[in-house]
């Protein structure tokens, strides 16, 4: 899989204190399907996201950089919803009460997979997602392929650029 630094060829802003990689469409690989329990008590199945750009964010309430990036994630999720972009949190190493408190505190409206079932989600991304890389943000294109990853905290400019460009690819391929 060929990965390039996000800012290297397109002038895209980079996230603070993180590694940003964008994968060229011809080099993208499918993300394995997975399921998990949601903090709200529901059930998540990644196949339900077929045809949408999906942003997966690996986080924990105990993680200081996760708190730093929470408002940017919320804002981008709200601003790109009309483009058909969906956000899903993958909560790790947390109890459900702490995770829900974090979401309430930062007004996170998108669903999050619980710690009890998050390992399947993390494993679905294979070597693209180091198991201890919290926070990490992964962008999956409308064809279900990994389009970008941010290992470490993201910021509004970086995430908006990557997500809107990935969503625009879906519009031009139809």
Protein Blocks (a to p, Z undefined) as FASTA:
>chain_A
ZZddfklmnopacdehiacddddfklpccddddddddfkopacdfklmgoiacddddddf
klmklmmmmmmmmmmmmmmmmnopacddddehiafklmmmmmmmnopabdcddfklmmmm
mmmnmmmlcfklccddddddfkopafbdcedjddfklmmmmmmmmmmmmmmmZZ
